[in-house]
Amino acid sequence: MWLRLLGGLVGALWRSRLELTLVGAIVVVQRVLAGLVGAAAAWGLVLGLVAVVLAVPRARGWLRTALRAARVRRKWWAAWTDCGLPRVRAGRVTSIPAGELVRVRASRGSSLGHVEHRAEELAVCLQVREVRVTRDRENAATGTVTLVRRDPLAGVASVRWPQRDAAELSLWEPIPMGVNELGATVSVALPERNVLLGGEPGAGKSAALSLLVATAALDPSTRVWLLDGKLVELSVWAPCAQRLAGPDIDEAIELLRELRGEMEQRYRELLLRGQRKVAREDGLPLNLVACDELAFYLGHEDRRKQKEFAELLRDLVARGRAAGVIVCAATQKPAADVVPSALRDLFGFRLALRCNTPQASDTILGQGWASLGHDAATIAPVQRGVGLLLAEDGLPVRMRGFHLDDADADELAARAAALRADVWLSNGETRS
Ligand SMILES: Nc1ncnc2c1ncn2[C@@H]1O[C@H](COP(=O)(O)OP(=O)(O)OP(=O)(O)O)[C@@H](O)[C@H]1O
C-alpha cells in the first residue's frame, strides 16, 4: 500500500518534471543571487530575467510548446490509466492544425491494436473529437496517435488549384489534388495508376476530376479521352480531347474500342522495343480517359451494351497500366450493383467524397475502412470538395480538394487548346 502510494507520488513528480525543473531553477538562481545582493533584490533580478526570456518570441514559443506537450503527455497517461489499458508511453508531441500528434510506444504484452480498439473511450477521457491510431510499419510497438480537437478542413472557403496559372504541365509529374489536415499538399502520381472518385451528388467529384483532366490537357503529349454521362461537366475540355462521348452508350463503346485498339498497338510497339512498359524518356504519349457519371453507362437499360461497356472499361483498367492508359472515373454509386467489384478493385487511387452512409464510403475505399475511423459519411454536407484519398498501399488521407471554378476552367481549357495547337503546328513545320 505504502509502496504503491510512493510509486504514485514519484510517477506524478516525474510527469511534472518540466514544470518542477523550471520552478527549481528559478528558486536556485534566486538563492544564489540572494547571497550576493540580498533576497528582495535577488527576486527582482530573477523576475526581470524571466521577463527578458519571455520577451523573446522564440523562447516564449519553445516554452509554450514544451509546456503544452507535457500537459498532453500527462492527460494521455491519465486517459490510458482510466481506460484500464496496459502501459502506452507518450513521447514527442507535435502540434498540427487538427490538434496534436503524439508518438507512442506500447509496453510488452500490449499492442497499439488495444489502443485503437478503445479509441472512443480515450477520446472521452481526453475530451477531444477523435483519437486516431497509426501503427509504424516497421515496429509494432511504436506508432502515432492523432488527437483530433478541431476540423481544420471545416471552413467552406475553396482553395485555388496551385497549377491554375501554369503554362504547361506533365502528366508524368505528381498532380496536386488538395491540402490535408496538416496543411500539406496531397498529390497523386498517375502513370500506372487509375483513379476512382465517388460520393453523393454535389460532393465535388466533377471538380476533383477536372484537376486531372486539366493537367492532361496542359500536357500536349498526352491524349485525352472524355466520357461524360452528363455532357456538361467535361465539355469545356473538348477542344483538347482526342474524342468526347456524351450520354450515348454507342458513342462511349466506340470510344473505348478505339482506345483499346491504341492500347494494343502500344503493346506491339513495346514488344518491338523489347520493353515491358512505357517510360517517360520513350516519348510515347500517355492516354488519359476521364469518365464522369460512370453509373450512367454501367446502369444502361440495354444489358448487352452495358456489359460490353463494362468489359471494355475493365480491360483498359486491367491491361492499360503498362501501356500508359490511365482511367479516372467518377460516380455517385460505386456499389457492386452499379460498378462490378472486379472493375472497382482495379483502381489504385480512390477518392471518397461525402457519402450518405459508412457502407457507401466503404464501397469506394474498400471494405472495413469506415469502422477504422476513415468514413466519408462523417464529412459535413457543406464541406464540398472534402474527401478521403486512398493510395494502394497507404491509409486514407482526409483532404480538402483544390478547386477550379468555371471561369478558371474555361480560361485554362482555352490556354491548353492554344498550347496544343502551337505544338501541333511546330511539329508540322519540323516534319516539312
Ligand atoms: N474542392 C472544392 N472546393 C470548393 N467548392 C467545391 C469543391 N468541389 C466542388 N465544389 C462545389 O460544389 C459543387 C458541386 O461540385 P461537383 O459538381 O463537382 O459535384 P459532383 O459530386 O460532381 O456532383 P454530381 O454528382 O451532382 O455531378 C459545385 O458548385 C462546386 O463549385
PDBQT file of the ligand as one rigid body, heavy atoms in Angstrom, charges set to zero:
ROOT
HETATM    1  N1  LIG A 501     -12.880  21.475 -53.752  1.00  0.00    +0.000 N 
HETATM    2  C1  LIG A 501     -13.928  22.288 -53.754  1.00  0.00    +0.000 A 
HETATM    3  N2  LIG A 501     -13.892  23.459 -53.109  1.00  0.00    +0.000 NA
HETATM    4  C2  LIG A 501     -14.970  24.289 -53.119  1.00  0.00    +0.000 A 
HETATM    5  N3  LIG A 501     -16.126  24.027 -53.750  1.00  0.00    +0.000 NA
HETATM    6  C3  LIG A 501     -16.226  22.877 -54.401  1.00  0.00    +0.000 A 
HETATM    7  C4  LIG A 501     -15.132  21.940 -54.442  1.00  0.00    +0.000 A 
HETATM    8  N4  LIG A 501     -15.521  20.886 -55.180  1.00  0.00    +0.000 NA
HETATM    9  C5  LIG A 501     -16.786  21.141 -55.574  1.00  0.00    +0.000 A 
HETATM   10  N5  LIG A 501     -17.197  22.336 -55.122  1.00  0.00    +0.000 N 
HETATM   11  C6  LIG A 501     -18.514  22.951 -55.381  1.00  0.00    +0.000 C 
HETATM   12  O1  LIG A 501     -19.512  22.006 -55.100  1.00  0.00    +0.000 OA
HETATM   13  C7  LIG A 501     -20.500  21.982 -56.109  1.00  0.00    +0.000 C 
HETATM   14  C8  LIG A 501     -20.695  20.570 -56.645  1.00  0.00    +0.000 C 
HETATM   15  O2  LIG A 501     -19.483  20.123 -57.196  1.00  0.00    +0.000 OA
HETATM   16  P1  LIG A 501     -19.434  18.973 -58.311  1.00  0.00    +0.000 P 
HETATM   17  O3  LIG A 501     -20.309  19.330 -59.467  1.00  0.00    +0.000 OA
HETATM   18  O4  LIG A 501     -18.019  18.705 -58.589  1.00  0.00    +0.000 OA
HETATM   19  O5  LIG A 501     -20.114  17.789 -57.520  1.00  0.00    +0.000 OA
HETATM   20  P2  LIG A 501     -20.423  16.324 -58.047  1.00  0.00    +0.000 P 
HETATM   21  O6  LIG A 501     -20.066  15.413 -56.949  1.00  0.00    +0.000 OA
HETATM   22  O7  LIG A 501     -19.768  16.078 -59.349  1.00  0.00    +0.000 OA
HETATM   23  O8  LIG A 501     -21.996  16.377 -58.222  1.00  0.00    +0.000 OA
HETATM   24  P3  LIG A 501     -22.908  15.458 -59.168  1.00  0.00    +0.000 P 
HETATM   25  O9  LIG A 501     -22.774  14.064 -58.698  1.00  0.00    +0.000 OA
HETATM   26  O10 LIG A 501     -24.290  16.016 -58.979  1.00  0.00    +0.000 OA
HETATM   27  O11 LIG A 501     -22.376  15.661 -60.552  1.00  0.00    +0.000 OA
HETATM   28  C9  LIG A 501     -20.049  22.954 -57.201  1.00  0.00    +0.000 C 
HETATM   29  O12 LIG A 501     -20.814  24.129 -57.087  1.00  0.00    +0.000 OA
HETATM   30  C10 LIG A 501     -18.635  23.252 -56.882  1.00  0.00    +0.000 C 
HETATM   31  O13 LIG A 501     -18.332  24.600 -57.161  1.00  0.00    +0.000 OA
ENDROOT
TORSDOF 0
